Amino acid sequence: MTVGNPDALGDLLLQWYDREKRELPWRGDEVSVYMTVVSEFMLQQTQVKTVLPYFDRWLQTFPDFDALANASIEEILKQWEGLGYYQRARNLHKTAQQYVAADAKPVTYDDWLAYPGVGPYMAAAISSIQGGDTQVVVDGNVIRVIARLFADNRVFKDAATAVKVIRPLAQNIMIEARSGDFNQALMELGATVCKKQKPLCLLCPWEKTCKARIQGIESEIPLFKKTKYTERTIHRLYAIEKGKLLLAKSSNGRRLDDIWELPELDGLPSNENPYSTKKRGIGNERITEIIYKSTDDAWLNGTKKAEHQWVPLKKLDKVLLSGPHRKWISSFLASDGDSC
Ligand code: SF4
C-alpha cells in the first residue's frame, strides 16, 4: 500500500506543522520534560481547550516533579477535579514519585513504558518530544488520518486491531530527525484538519496524495465493527436541609474513590416525579441518571448507606465532587435560588 515517497509525505506534514501549529503552553523550546508529561496525562481522552486552564493552574500549584511527588493525593485530586478519569491523576502522582526517585531518568520509549499509567501512545509522545526516541504515536486521531491517507477501508474489529495495522504505515513516513514534531504534527492534523465528520481536505498538506480524498471516500473511513452499548439507570437523591446538601462517597469502585456525589437510591419509596433526568456515556455504558428532590425520611432511608455526609453549601467548593455532579448541583442551586 503506497501513496508516494514516504519522506516526501513526512516533509509535507512537517512544513504544514511549522506554518500552522497552534501555540500551546506545552510546546516550544522552553518546555521541560515535566510539562510534556503533565500535558500528555491531561490530554488523554480530553480536548486541548478543556486542558488549557487546568494545565496553567497545575503548573502554578505543582511547578515540577519534586513538588508533585511531595504533594498529597487529596491536593492532587482537588486540582484535577472536573477533568474526569481520576486514575490519570493518581498515575501522574506515582509517575512523579518514581521519576524523582530514579537515579537514571527515563529517556527512551522503553524507559517511559515502565512508568505508571504510561502506555505505548504516551511513551512514544513523551520520548519523541523529549528527543529520546523515534516511535510513532497512534491513537484514534492517527488511525483516522493514516487509514484515509492509504484509503484502508477494511472493517477493524476494535482500536487495538487498528493500531497494529496503522502503526507500521505511520512509522514508515516519520521523519526521524524531527520525531517529536512529527508526532505532534500527526496529532494536530487529526485534531484540527482530518476531522471525524467533514475533514477539511482543502487545508491538508496531503490533499493531492491522500488516496481516500482522491477516491472521494474520506468521510467513510476508518470503519469499525459497531460497539455494543449497555444501558443502565441510576436513581439519585438531591436533599438539602438547613443549608446543607447530602452527599455520598462514590459507589463507583476504584475509578472514583474519594470522590463525592449525589447519593444513589436503593429503591423508590413512592411514585414521585423526578426532579431532573441526566444522560451520559462512560466507556460502553449509556447511563440515565434520574434525580429526585426530597428530605423526607422515607427517601433518606432509601439511600444506599455508603459514607454519607451533610455538607454545608458554603463549603461545597472544598469537597471533591465528580465533574458532572458539580455541574448538576450548581444548576439545581441556581434554578432553586439556593446559594453556596
Ligand atoms: Fe484527511 Fe482529507 Fe487530508 Fe486525506 S486529504 S488526510 S482525508 S484531511
Boltz pocket constraint, residues with backbone or C-beta under 6 A from the ligand:
constraints:
  - pocket:
      binder: B
      contacts: [[A, 144], [A, 145], [A, 148], [A, 149], [A, 193], [A, 194], [A, 195], [A, 199], [A, 200], [A, 201], [A, 202], [A, 204], [A, 205], [A, 206], [A, 207], [A, 208], [A, 210], [A, 211], [A, 212], [A, 213], [A, 218]]
      max_distance: 6.0
